[in-house]
Structure formats: structure tokens, C-alpha cells
């Protein structure tokens, strides 16, 4: 069931992906570019962003640190000054270190909080005024948060990671209640195991493991069809939902 406005055409749309230097964020940026969107990629790794732009003509790089005060707002101002609007904002930035209570590290736990959740709040601070202004003018826009099935319930080795993703799920649900009536799209992406530099740290079997390119297809398809929660692969996420 479509809860958000559907996307029939990406050509001419302005899409900003934060956390697009690797993994699902980069793969999704590649797919959107292939479908004609003007893609703006952000992350800390400026070299990785420049390589993306070199390989994808017409795309743009805005290097930034999501934890730096004002960085996301400054980037948003540049996008609006250049393009006049923004059609899609996706927060894909994230960090992950396996952790159990037996090896709890406060510094690492707080780093997860800072990047995975507080960075999303900084993004909201940057983009919500523009998106609400567009909505009032009948232009709309879409806001998407990259969470995880690890946010459904407590999982082994997810002591630092899982709670931040649970917070993102709750945040997206609340944003949807506030913004959907204004004509804005809000979605939350809950992937299962995806082969990325972060999951390469895992030393256990990852069931239903998929590639970042496969994940990107699921994400973009979910945006196009107006889904609120985009979760995949279904053969794994339905099982996780049942455990929830």
C-alpha cells in the first residue's frame, strides 16, 4: 500500500544522499544517476566522492562530517542556491562495530549515537524548513532514513548499533505522522544483511546476504511505489518481524 507520493520519473529530480561514499548509499546514488536524477553525494571521504563524480557525469560532491555543527545546513544552503529545491534527501550515514556487554566501550557506543542518530537530527534541522516550504508551494519532497532490521529487537553483538537504528525507526514513524498530511514523503529503510565494508567485520554467518546493488534496487523501488517502510530481503525481514 502506498503511503507516500509515488515517483514515476527520476529525470530532473534533485536527490541528496548523505553517507554515499560506500555501501548502500553509494549503490543507491549510482542507480538514481542511471535513472536520470541529479545526484548529490555527501560523506567524510572526499576522495571517494570525487571518484563517484568522475564516474557519474552531472553528479555533485559535497564532502562533510555529519557530526560537525552546521555542516549539513551549509550543504543544504548550497544545494538550494544551485538548484532551487530538493526532491529527495536520504540519510544513509552510519557506523557499526560489533559489541557485547562483556566488552562494552562507552566511546564507541557514543560514536554510534553521534553518527547513526544525532547526524539524522542534524539533517532534519537542515532540510525540514526547505521541505516544508516546498510543500506549502505544492512542490513536495521526500525524506528517507536508513535504519536496519537490527532496530526491530535486541540482537547479539548489536549493543552499540541496534539501539540507534531502533531510534531511527521511531523517528521516521513520528515524522510520517507530522509530515504526510503536508504532502511530504517519509520513509524508513530496514535492510537485512548487505555486503558492505561495515558488515565485512562480522565473523558469523549472515543469512540471506545480498549485495549493495541488490539493496539499492529495493530502496529505489520502495521510493517509487510510495512505501513507508522499505525492508528486504523479505525472506529474512518477515522472519525478523515475527520475532519482534
GIPE-V319538 format. One line per field, one symbol per residue. burial: 1 if it has 16 or more other C-alpha atoms within 10 Angstrom, else 0. A space follows every 50 residues. Layout:
burial = ???
//
This chain:
burial = 00011000010011111111111111111111100011111111010111 01100000111111111001111011101000001111111111011110 00000001101111111111111101100111011000011111111111 11000001111111111110111011001101111111111111100010 00000000010111110111011111111111100110000000
//
